[in-house]
Amino acid sequence: MPTLLRLLTSSGRTSIGIETILYDYLDRSRTPEEIAQTYTSLTLEQVYATILYYLQNQENISQYMREWLEHGHKMREQQRLNPPPVSEKLRQLRAERKARKQANEPSILN
């Protein structure tokens, strides 16, 4: 797992990873203003500072982002292969609900 680079929010109680901001900026083509509106605990200045930090350290931060994305893909694959028991229970409940709904729907015959 890559070492996380975090931004302390303006409240000082939570942090947001720079990968979150940069993903929105680079991959989702969101403006700094849109990002600041989405993550209201961040100031617009913090968003711009994160982007500037990326631009000044592009090689290292790009490597960090690749590792972050790769780690995320690995974790999702592990969860898919070994889902927690609650996930299996929810899947079963959805299947049962769908079966009950289908059993209660009147069939349309011509």
TIVO-2410 file (N, C-alpha, C; in nm, 3 decimals):
# residues 110
REC num residu      c1      c2      c3 atome chaine
REC   1      M   0.085  -0.117   0.000     N      A
REC   1      M   0.000   0.000   0.000    CA      A
REC   1      M   0.090   0.124   0.000     C      A
REC   2      P   0.059   0.220  -0.088     N      A
REC   2      P   0.140   0.341  -0.090    CA      A
REC   2      P   0.119   0.423   0.036     C      A
REC   3      T   0.224   0.496   0.074     N      A
REC   3      T   0.212   0.588   0.186    CA      A
REC   3      T   0.116   0.699   0.145     C      A
REC   4      L   0.018   0.729   0.229     N      A
REC   4      L  -0.082   0.827   0.195    CA      A
REC   4      L  -0.032   0.968   0.219     C      A
REC   5      L  -0.060   1.056   0.125     N      A
REC   5      L  -0.032   1.198   0.140    CA      A
REC   5      L  -0.164   1.265   0.169     C      A
REC   6      R  -0.176   1.326   0.287     N      A
REC   6      R  -0.304   1.379   0.331    CA      A
REC   6      R  -0.300   1.531   0.343     C      A
REC   7      L  -0.414   1.593   0.321     N      A
REC   7      L  -0.434   1.736   0.342    CA      A
REC   7      L  -0.523   1.753   0.463     C      A
REC   8      L  -0.482   1.828   0.558     N      A
REC   8      L  -0.566   1.855   0.674    CA      A
REC   8      L  -0.673   1.954   0.632     C      A
REC   9      T  -0.797   1.925   0.663     N      A
REC   9      T  -0.906   2.013   0.623    CA      A
REC   9      T  -0.909   2.138   0.710     C      A
REC  10      S  -0.986   2.235   0.665     N      A
REC  10      S  -0.991   2.362   0.737    CA      A
REC  10      S  -1.046   2.345   0.879     C      A
REC  11      S  -1.125   2.241   0.902     N      A
REC  11      S  -1.177   2.217   1.037    CA      A
REC  11      S  -1.069   2.159   1.127     C      A
REC  12      G  -0.965   2.100   1.065     N      A
REC  12      G  -0.857   2.041   1.142    CA      A
REC  12      G  -0.890   1.904   1.198     C      A
REC  13      R  -1.011   1.853   1.173     N      A
REC  13      R  -1.053   1.725   1.231    CA      A
REC  13      R  -1.042   1.609   1.133     C      A
REC  14      T  -1.047   1.637   1.007     N      A
REC  14      T  -1.041   1.530   0.908    CA      A
REC  14      T  -0.935   1.564   0.805     C      A
REC  15      S  -0.902   1.465   0.725     N      A
REC  15      S  -0.805   1.489   0.619    CA      A
REC  15      S  -0.857   1.426   0.491     C      A
REC  16      I  -0.811   1.481   0.382     N      A
REC  16      I  -0.848   1.430   0.250    CA      A
REC  16      I  -0.718   1.403   0.177     C      A
REC  17      G  -0.708   1.286   0.116     N      A
REC  17      G  -0.585   1.252   0.044    CA      A
REC  17      G  -0.570   1.337  -0.079     C      A
REC  18      I  -0.445   1.371  -0.110     N      A
REC  18      I  -0.423   1.450  -0.231    CA      A
REC  18      I  -0.466   1.371  -0.354     C      A
REC  19      E  -0.467   1.238  -0.342     N      A
REC  19      E  -0.509   1.156  -0.455    CA      A
REC  19      E  -0.656   1.182  -0.489     C      A
REC  20      T  -0.736   1.211  -0.390     N      A
REC  20      T  -0.877   1.241  -0.413    CA      A
REC  20      T  -0.892   1.367  -0.496     C      A
REC  21      I  -0.819   1.470  -0.458     N      A
REC  21      I  -0.825   1.597  -0.529    CA      A
REC  21      I  -0.768   1.581  -0.670     C      A
REC  22      L  -0.652   1.518  -0.679     N      A
REC  22      L  -0.587   1.502  -0.809    CA      A
REC  22      L  -0.666   1.410  -0.901     C      A
REC  23      Y  -0.731   1.309  -0.848     N      A
REC  23      Y  -0.815   1.222  -0.931    CA      A
REC  23      Y  -0.928   1.305  -0.993     C      A
REC  24      D  -0.991   1.387  -0.911     N      A
REC  24      D  -1.099   1.472  -0.964    CA      A
REC  24      D  -1.045   1.569  -1.068     C      A
REC  25      Y  -0.929   1.624  -1.043     N      A
REC  25      Y  -0.871   1.725  -1.132    CA      A
REC  25      Y  -0.818   1.663  -1.261     C      A
REC  26      L  -0.741   1.557  -1.250     N      A
REC  26      L  -0.675   1.499  -1.366    CA      A
REC  26      L  -0.763   1.402  -1.445     C      A
REC  27      D  -0.832   1.315  -1.374     N      A
REC  27      D  -0.907   1.209  -1.442    CA      A
REC  27      D  -1.052   1.246  -1.470     C      A
REC  28      R  -1.109   1.333  -1.389     N      A
REC  28      R  -1.249   1.370  -1.407    CA      A
REC  28      R  -1.263   1.511  -1.465     C      A
REC  29      S  -1.149   1.577  -1.489     N      A
REC  29      S  -1.146   1.712  -1.550    CA      A
REC  29      S  -1.231   1.814  -1.476     C      A
REC  30      R  -1.230   1.804  -1.344     N      A
REC  30      R  -1.306   1.900  -1.264    CA      A
REC  30      R  -1.218   2.021  -1.234     C      A
REC  31      T  -1.280   2.136  -1.225     N      A
REC  31      T  -1.205   2.258  -1.195    CA      A
REC  31      T  -1.176   2.265  -1.046     C      A
REC  32      P  -1.076   2.345  -1.007     N      A
REC  32      P  -1.051   2.362  -0.864    CA      A
REC  32      P  -1.175   2.411  -0.789     C      A
REC  33      E  -1.251   2.498  -0.851     N      A
REC  33      E  -1.373   2.549  -0.788    CA      A
REC  33      E  -1.475   2.437  -0.765     C      A
REC  34      E  -1.492   2.350  -0.864     N      A
REC  34      E  -1.584   2.236  -0.849    CA      A
REC  34      E  -1.537   2.142  -0.738     C      A
REC  35      I  -1.408   2.119  -0.731     N      A
REC  35      I  -1.353   2.031  -0.628    CA      A
REC  35      I  -1.377   2.091  -0.490     C      A
REC  36      A  -1.351   2.220  -0.476     N      A
REC  36      A  -1.372   2.286  -0.346    CA      A
REC  36      A  -1.519   2.283  -0.307     C      A
REC  37      Q  -1.609   2.291  -0.404     N      A
REC  37      Q  -1.752   2.284  -0.374    CA      A
REC  37      Q  -1.793   2.143  -0.331     C      A
REC  38      T  -1.728   2.043  -0.386     N      A
REC  38      T  -1.758   1.904  -0.351    CA      A
REC  38      T  -1.708   1.870  -0.211     C      A
REC  39      Y  -1.585   1.910  -0.181     N      A
REC  39      Y  -1.524   1.882  -0.051    CA      A
REC  39      Y  -1.524   2.011   0.030     C      A
REC  40      T  -1.635   2.037   0.090     N      A
REC  40      T  -1.656   2.168   0.154    CA      A
REC  40      T  -1.566   2.191   0.275     C      A
REC  41      S  -1.502   2.087   0.324     N      A
REC  41      S  -1.409   2.106   0.436    CA      A
REC  41      S  -1.274   2.159   0.388     C      A
REC  42      L  -1.254   2.162   0.257     N      A
REC  42      L  -1.131   2.217   0.200    CA      A
REC  42      L  -1.155   2.359   0.152     C      A
REC  43      T  -1.050   2.439   0.158     N      A
REC  43      T  -1.059   2.574   0.101    CA      A
REC  43      T  -1.014   2.566  -0.045     C      A
REC  44      L  -1.053   2.664  -0.122     N      A
REC  44      L  -1.010   2.672  -0.261    CA      A
REC  44      L  -0.857   2.683  -0.267     C      A
REC  45      E  -0.799   2.753  -0.172     N      A
REC  45      E  -0.654   2.766  -0.168    CA      A
REC  45      E  -0.586   2.630  -0.149     C      A
REC  46      Q  -0.645   2.543  -0.066     N      A
REC  46      Q  -0.587   2.410  -0.046    CA      A
REC  46      Q  -0.593   2.327  -0.174     C      A
REC  47      V  -0.702   2.342  -0.248     N      A
REC  47      V  -0.714   2.270  -0.375    CA      A
REC  47      V  -0.607   2.318  -0.472     C      A
REC  48      Y  -0.595   2.451  -0.486     N      A
REC  48      Y  -0.492   2.505  -0.575    CA      A
REC  48      Y  -0.352   2.465  -0.528     C      A
REC  49      A  -0.326   2.465  -0.398     N      A
REC  49      A  -0.196   2.427  -0.345    CA      A
REC  49      A  -0.164   2.282  -0.379     C      A
REC  50      T  -0.264   2.196  -0.373     N      A
REC  50      T  -0.245   2.054  -0.407    CA      A
REC  50      T  -0.209   2.040  -0.554     C      A
REC  51      I  -0.279   2.112  -0.639     N      A
REC  51      I  -0.251   2.106  -0.783    CA      A
REC  51      I  -0.111   2.161  -0.812     C      A
REC  52      L  -0.075   2.271  -0.747     N      A
REC  52      L   0.058   2.328  -0.764    CA      A
REC  52      L   0.166   2.231  -0.717     C      A
REC  53      Y   0.143   2.166  -0.603     N      A
REC  53      Y   0.237   2.066  -0.551    CA      A
REC  53      Y   0.255   1.955  -0.654     C      A
REC  54      Y   0.146   1.911  -0.712     N      A
REC  54      Y   0.152   1.807  -0.816    CA      A
REC  54      Y   0.236   1.856  -0.935     C      A
REC  55      L   0.209   1.977  -0.982     N      A
REC  55      L   0.281   2.029  -1.098    CA      A
REC  55      L   0.430   2.045  -1.071     C      A
REC  56      Q   0.466   2.077  -0.949     N      A
REC  56      Q   0.607   2.095  -0.914    CA      A
REC  56      Q   0.677   1.962  -0.886     C      A
REC  57      N   0.601   1.858  -0.859     N      A
REC  57      N   0.655   1.726  -0.825    CA      A
REC  57      N   0.589   1.618  -0.910     C      A
REC  58      Q   0.567   1.648  -1.036     N      A
REC  58      Q   0.483   1.565  -1.121    CA      A
REC  58      Q   0.531   1.420  -1.130     C      A
REC  59      E   0.660   1.397  -1.143     N      A
REC  59      E   0.709   1.260  -1.157    CA      A
REC  59      E   0.680   1.177  -1.031     C      A
REC  60      N   0.713   1.231  -0.915     N      A
REC  60      N   0.691   1.158  -0.790    CA      A
REC  60      N   0.542   1.140  -0.761     C      A
REC  61      I   0.464   1.243  -0.782     N      A
REC  61      I   0.321   1.234  -0.752    CA      A
REC  61      I   0.251   1.143  -0.853     C      A
REC  62      S   0.295   1.144  -0.978     N      A
REC  62      S   0.236   1.053  -1.077    CA      A
REC  62      S   0.263   0.908  -1.038     C      A
REC  63      Q   0.384   0.880  -0.989     N      A
REC  63      Q   0.415   0.745  -0.941    CA      A
REC  63      Q   0.327   0.709  -0.821     C      A
REC  64      Y   0.312   0.804  -0.730     N      A
REC  64      Y   0.225   0.784  -0.613    CA      A
REC  64      Y   0.082   0.752  -0.658     C      A
REC  65      M   0.033   0.827  -0.755     N      A
REC  65      M  -0.104   0.805  -0.804    CA      A
REC  65      M  -0.118   0.667  -0.868     C      A
REC  66      R  -0.018   0.626  -0.947     N      A
REC  66      R  -0.022   0.492  -1.008    CA      A
REC  66      R  -0.028   0.384  -0.899     C      A
REC  67      E   0.055   0.399  -0.796     N      A
REC  67      E   0.055   0.302  -0.686    CA      A
REC  67      E  -0.077   0.304  -0.611     C      A
REC  68      W  -0.134   0.421  -0.591     N      A
REC  68      W  -0.262   0.435  -0.522    CA      A
REC  68      W  -0.373   0.365  -0.601     C      A
REC  69      L  -0.376   0.388  -0.734     N      A
REC  69      L  -0.478   0.324  -0.817    CA      A
REC  69      L  -0.459   0.172  -0.821     C      A
REC  70      E  -0.334   0.128  -0.832     N      A
REC  70      E  -0.306  -0.015  -0.834    CA      A
REC  70      E  -0.349  -0.081  -0.703     C      A
REC  71      H  -0.319  -0.015  -0.592     N      A
REC  71      H  -0.360  -0.067  -0.461    CA      A
REC  71      H  -0.513  -0.077  -0.454     C      A
REC  72      G  -0.582   0.025  -0.501     N      A
REC  72      G  -0.728   0.023  -0.501    CA      A
REC  72      G  -0.784  -0.091  -0.583     C      A
REC  73      H  -0.725  -0.116  -0.700     N      A
REC  73      H  -0.770  -0.227  -0.785    CA      A
REC  73      H  -0.747  -0.361  -0.715     C      A
REC  74      K  -0.631  -0.376  -0.651     N      A
REC  74      K  -0.602  -0.501  -0.579    CA      A
REC  74      K  -0.700  -0.522  -0.464     C      A
REC  75      M  -0.731  -0.417  -0.391     N      A
REC  75      M  -0.822  -0.430  -0.277    CA      A
REC  75      M  -0.963  -0.467  -0.325     C      A
REC  76      R  -1.009  -0.405  -0.433     N      A
REC  76      R  -1.142  -0.439  -0.485    CA      A
REC  76      R  -1.147  -0.583  -0.534     C      A
REC  77      E  -1.039  -0.629  -0.597     N      A
REC  77      E  -1.034  -0.767  -0.645    CA      A
REC  77      E  -1.036  -0.863  -0.527     C      A
REC  78      Q  -0.961  -0.832  -0.420     N      A
REC  78      Q  -0.963  -0.917  -0.301    CA      A
REC  78      Q  -1.103  -0.922  -0.240     C      A
REC  79      Q  -1.171  -0.808  -0.236     N      A
REC  79      Q  -1.307  -0.805  -0.181    CA      A
REC  79      Q  -1.402  -0.885  -0.269     C      A
REC  80      R  -1.381  -0.877  -0.401     N      A
REC  80      R  -1.467  -0.953  -0.492    CA      A
REC  80      R  -1.447  -1.103  -0.472     C      A
REC  81      L  -1.322  -1.145  -0.455     N      A
REC  81      L  -1.292  -1.287  -0.438    CA      A
REC  81      L  -1.325  -1.338  -0.298     C      A
REC  82      N  -1.316  -1.253  -0.199     N      A
REC  82      N  -1.341  -1.290  -0.060    CA      A
REC  82      N  -1.435  -1.189   0.005     C      A
REC  83      P  -1.560  -1.185  -0.037     N      A
REC  83      P  -1.650  -1.083   0.019    CA      A
REC  83      P  -1.675  -1.107   0.168     C      A
REC  84      P  -1.693  -0.999   0.242     N      A
REC  84      P  -1.725  -1.016   0.383    CA      A
REC  84      P  -1.862  -1.082   0.398     C      A
REC  85      P  -1.887  -1.152   0.507     N      A
REC  85      P  -2.015  -1.222   0.526    CA      A
REC  85      P  -2.136  -1.131   0.508     C      A
REC  86      V  -2.126  -1.006   0.550     N      A
REC  86      V  -2.241  -0.916   0.538    CA      A
REC  86      V  -2.276  -0.892   0.390     C      A
REC  87      S  -2.176  -0.890   0.302     N      A
REC  87      S  -2.203  -0.872   0.160    CA      A
REC  87      S  -2.281  -0.989   0.103     C      A
REC  88      E  -2.243  -1.110   0.143     N      A
REC  88      E  -2.315  -1.229   0.097    CA      A
REC  88      E  -2.458  -1.229   0.150     C      A
REC  89      K  -2.476  -1.188   0.275     N      A
REC  89      K  -2.610  -1.182   0.334    CA      A
REC  89      K  -2.697  -1.082   0.258     C      A
REC  90      L  -2.641  -0.964   0.226     N      A
REC  90      L  -2.716  -0.864   0.150    CA      A
REC  90      L  -2.753  -0.915   0.011     C      A
REC  91      R  -2.660  -0.987  -0.054     N      A
REC  91      R  -2.688  -1.044  -0.186    CA      A
REC  91      R  -2.805  -1.143  -0.176     C      A
REC  92      Q  -2.804  -1.226  -0.071     N      A
REC  92      Q  -2.912  -1.322  -0.053    CA      A
REC  92      Q  -3.045  -1.252  -0.029     C      A
REC  93      L  -3.045  -1.149   0.055     N      A
REC  93      L  -3.168  -1.075   0.083    CA      A
REC  93      L  -3.224  -1.009  -0.043     C      A
REC  94      R  -3.136  -0.952  -0.125     N      A
REC  94      R  -3.183  -0.892  -0.252    CA      A
REC  94      R  -3.244  -0.997  -0.343     C      A
REC  95      A  -3.180  -1.112  -0.352     N      A
REC  95      A  -3.232  -1.220  -0.437    CA      A
REC  95      A  -3.368  -1.267  -0.388     C      A
REC  96      E  -3.383  -1.281  -0.256     N      A
REC  96      E  -3.512  -1.322  -0.199    CA      A
REC  96      E  -3.619  -1.219  -0.226     C      A
REC  97      R  -3.586  -1.092  -0.209     N      A
REC  97      R  -3.683  -0.985  -0.233    CA      A
REC  97      R  -3.725  -0.982  -0.380     C      A
REC  98      K  -3.628  -1.000  -0.469     N      A
REC  98      K  -3.659  -1.002  -0.613    CA      A
REC  98      K  -3.750  -1.120  -0.646     C      A
REC  99      A  -3.722  -1.237  -0.587     N      A
REC  99      A  -3.803  -1.356  -0.612    CA      A
REC  99      A  -3.945  -1.336  -0.561     C      A
REC 100      R  -3.960  -1.275  -0.441     N      A
REC 100      R  -4.095  -1.248  -0.388    CA      A
REC 100      R  -4.170  -1.151  -0.477     C      A
REC 101      K  -4.101  -1.049  -0.523     N      A
REC 101      K  -4.165  -0.949  -0.609    CA      A
REC 101      K  -4.212  -1.013  -0.739     C      A
REC 102      Q  -4.127  -1.096  -0.798     N      A
REC 102      Q  -4.165  -1.162  -0.922    CA      A
REC 102      Q  -4.280  -1.261  -0.901     C      A
REC 103      A  -4.283  -1.326  -0.786     N      A
REC 103      A  -4.390  -1.422  -0.756    CA      A
REC 103      A  -4.523  -1.350  -0.737     C      A
REC 104      N  -4.521  -1.225  -0.691     N      A
REC 104      N  -4.643  -1.150  -0.666    CA      A
REC 104      N  -4.693  -1.073  -0.788     C      A
REC 105      E  -4.611  -1.060  -0.893     N      A
REC 105      E  -4.655  -0.989  -1.012    CA      A
REC 105      E  -4.746  -1.078  -1.094     C      A
REC 106      P  -4.857  -1.021  -1.141     N      A
REC 106      P  -4.945  -1.103  -1.226    CA      A
REC 106      P  -4.880  -1.125  -1.361     C      A
REC 107      S  -4.894  -1.244  -1.411     N      A
REC 107      S  -4.836  -1.273  -1.544    CA      A
REC 107      S  -4.935  -1.228  -1.650     C      A
REC 108      I  -4.883  -1.178  -1.758     N      A
REC 108      I  -4.965  -1.128  -1.868    CA      A
REC 108      I  -4.960  -1.232  -1.978     C      A
REC 109      L  -5.076  -1.289  -2.005     N      A
REC 109      L  -5.087  -1.390  -2.111    CA      A
REC 109      L  -5.174  -1.335  -2.221     C      A
REC 110      N  -5.138  -1.365  -2.343     N      A
REC 110      N  -5.220  -1.319  -2.457    CA      A
REC 110      N  -5.331  -1.415  -2.486     C      A
***
